[in-house]
Amino acid sequence: MVSKKRILFIANEMSPYLELTAFSEIVNKLAIKANDTGFEVRCIMPRFGTINERRHRLHEVVRLSGINISIENDDFPLQIKVASLPNARLQVYFLDNEDMFKRKFVFNDDNEEWYDDNGMRTIFFCKGALETVKKFGWPPDIIHCSGWMTGLIPLFLKTAYKKEPVFSNSKVIFTLGQSTFKQKLGADFIKQCLISAAIKEKDIEPFKEANNIAMFKGGASFADAISFGDADVDKKLTEAFAKVKGKKVIPYNEGSDLTEYLQLYSDLANK
């Protein structure tokens, strides 16, 4: 019996839990469609404080919680919650931490001020997502990352987590989306990204501006395939990544036709 190919969706937004851009709905549709067409699917996203646990029926996965995520010299406990995606037989895992995510707003406070620790929150989420998969013991064939907050995951997979058996056959797709902020991720962000000696300074060069465009640029640079998830992707990114030698690129499709994505999943999973 041939085992199902596995797809892991890692996103900082996904309908119906958090809808900041139009691609949140596409992630939902892709996960359901992939699941319906024979893939084994799981999803990971942050448990932002705006997500209603009661309405969406989140509950803690005790056997998975208890991981500590180290960033520089600090350890942050990772709590993992799960819910079933409405109208689908697949699970969405939510990464939570009281310091990082238990807030009334997502990336800006009630005065619309940018949280000064958004860089740290990003690293926590990206590292936490990969540590969660290790704890699953669930090797994904495809990892589809979407949203600027997932930009570090392709880098981490090709460096710090390169020798992890659970990721040995994983291919990474990164979706470039609409730029949603103009602020920086903090003066220490680049230094904090060095979560392992396997990450060299040249590796984090694409992220050096520590802004929205840099997160997309970095994610696309280390991914095995790229897609455009919005008509308004920054022109610099369009020019740099619309055609990349050796990488499959899916252009933006206004009609949200999922066929190209499903074909790409199959092609990469069977390589």
N, C-alpha and C positions, 0 to 999 in steps of 0.2 A: 504494500500500500504506500503510495507516494504521499509524504507529509505536505501539509499546506505551507506555502510561502508566507512569511511573516512581515507585516508592515507596522512600523511604529510611527505615529504622528506626534511630533513635538511642536507645540504652538503656544504663543502667549495669549492667543484668543481663539475661541471656538464657539460657534452658536450651538445651543442657546445660552451658554454660561456667561460669555463675555463677547460683546459685539462692538469693536472699536472701528473696524474697517470692513469692507464688503467681503474680504477673503475669509472672515470667520465663518461665513455660511458655506463657502467652498470647501473648507476643511471638513465641516460636518458632512457635506454631500460626498466628498471623496472617501471619507472613512466608511460611511454606510455602503457606498457603491463597491468599494474594494472588498468589504466584508461579504456583501451579497454575491460577488463574483468569484468567491472561493479562497480569498486570502484570509489569514488569521490576523486580526487587527487589534491593536491597543493604542491608546492616546494618553499623552501626558501634557498637563498645563499647570500654571501656578494657581493656587487657591487664593486669589485676591479677595480682599474683604468685601467687595461688592457682590460676590457670588453667594447667593442665599442657600445655605446648607439644607435647610428644611424643605424648601420648595423643590430643590434638585435631588434630594435624598442622598446626600453625601454621608458616608460613614467611614470611620478610621479603619485602616488595615493594620491591625496591631502587629502582625507577623513581619510586616515590611517597615514599620516605623522604628525609630531608635537609631538610625544612621546619624552620624555627626559629619557635617560638611565643613572641612577646614579651608579657610581663606586667610592667607598670610598666617598670623599667629592666633587667630580666633576660631573656635569651634561653634557651629550652629546646629542644633538638633533639627532633624528633618522628620516631619510628620507626614504620613501619606494617607490620603483619603480616596475613596472610590465612589463612582456613581455609574449607573447604566445609562447610556445615551438613549434618550427618548425614541421610541419606535425602532430600536435597533438592538440586536443582541451583541453588544460590544461594550467594553468598559473604558471609562475615562478616569485616569488617576490624577489627583490633584496634590501638588507639592506645597506643603504649608510650613510656616515657621512664624512664631508670634512676633518676632522683631521685624521680619521681612514683609509679611503679607497681611497681618491683621490690622488693616487700616480702612477707613471709610471711602477712600479714593484709590485710584489705580497708580498713576505716575505723578500726579500733582495733588497738592493739598487743597483744602477748601478755599484758599485764596489764589488758586491756580499757580502756586509756586511749585516748581520742579523739585521733587524729593532729591536731596543731595546724596542719598545712598542708592540711587537707581543703578549705578554701576555695580555695586556690591550685590544688590538683589539679582541682577542679571547673571553674575558669575555663580551665585548660589543656585539659581534655577538651572543653569546649564550643567553644572557639575552634579547637582542633585538628581537631575533627570538621568544622567548616565550611571550614577551610583544606584539609582532605583532599578534600572534594567539589570545591572549586575546582581542585585538582590533577587530579582525575579528568576534569574537563571534562564532567561527567555531570549535566545539569540535572534535579533531581527535581521531579515535579509535586506530590507529597505528601511531607511530612516528618513522621513520627510519632515524637514524643519521649515516652519513658516513664522513670520513675525521677527522684527529686529532683535527681540530679546533672545532668540535662538541662534543668533549669529556666531557665537563662540563654539557651538557644538561641532560643526565640521572641523574646526581647528583642533579641538580637544580630541576628537576621534582619530585624527591623523597624526597626533603627537602623544599626548599624555596617556591616551587609552588605546594606542595602536597595538599593544601586545596583549590586550585583554581578550581571552578566548571568546567571550560572548559577542564581541564585535568583529571577529576575525573575517567574517564574510559579508559584513554590512556595507551597503552602498548608500551614499547620502545625496538626497535631493534638497536643494535650498530654493525657496521662493522669495524673490525680490518683490517688495510691496511698496505701497505709498509711504513717503516720509511723513511722520506724524509729530516729530519734535525737532527743535533747533538747538536745544541745550547740549551741554557736554555731560559725559558720564562720570566726570570727576578727575581730579589731578592724579589720583593714585590708581586709576582704572587699569592702565596698561601694566603697571607693576603687579597689581592683584591678579591679572590674567595668567601670570607665570605660576600656575598651580603645580607644575612638575618641572624637573630638570630637563625633561624631554622637549619642553617648549623653549625654543631659542628666540632671541630678540628679533631675528629676521622673520620668524614666523608671524609675529604680531605686528609687523610693519603695516599691513592693510588696515589695522584697527587704530592706528596711532592718533587719528583725529578725534577718536572717542565720541563720535556723534552718530546720528541715525544713518547717514550715508556710509560711514565707516563700518558699521555693524553689518549692513547689507553687502558691502564690498568684501569684507573679510569672510562672511559666510559663503558667498559665491566663489571666492578664490579657492576654498578648500573642498567644495562640494564636488561630487562626481557628475552631477547634472544640475541644471538651473531652470527655473521657470519664472515667468513674469506674472504676478498676481494682480496687477492693477494697470489701468491705462496711464496713470500719472506717476510712473516710476521716474525718479530723477534722471535728467538727460545724461549726466555723467555716467550713471550706471548702465543706462541703455546703450550708450556708445561703447562702454567697456565690455559688456557681457551679452549683447544681442547675438554675437557669433563668437564662440570660443572654440579653438581647435581642440579636438579630443573630448569635448563635452557635449552631450545632448542638451539643447536649449528649447524649451517650450515657450512660444510667444504668448502674450496676453490674448485671451479669447473672450470677447465681450458676452458671448452667448453662454459662457460657463460650460462648454462642452468638455466632459471629463474623459473622453476617449483617449486623447493623447497621454494623459496622466496614467491611465490604466495600462496602456501599452508600454509606457516607460517603466512602470513597476514590474511588469512581466519581463521585459528585456533585461533590466538590471538584475532581477532576482535569479534569472537563468544563466547569467554570465559565468 
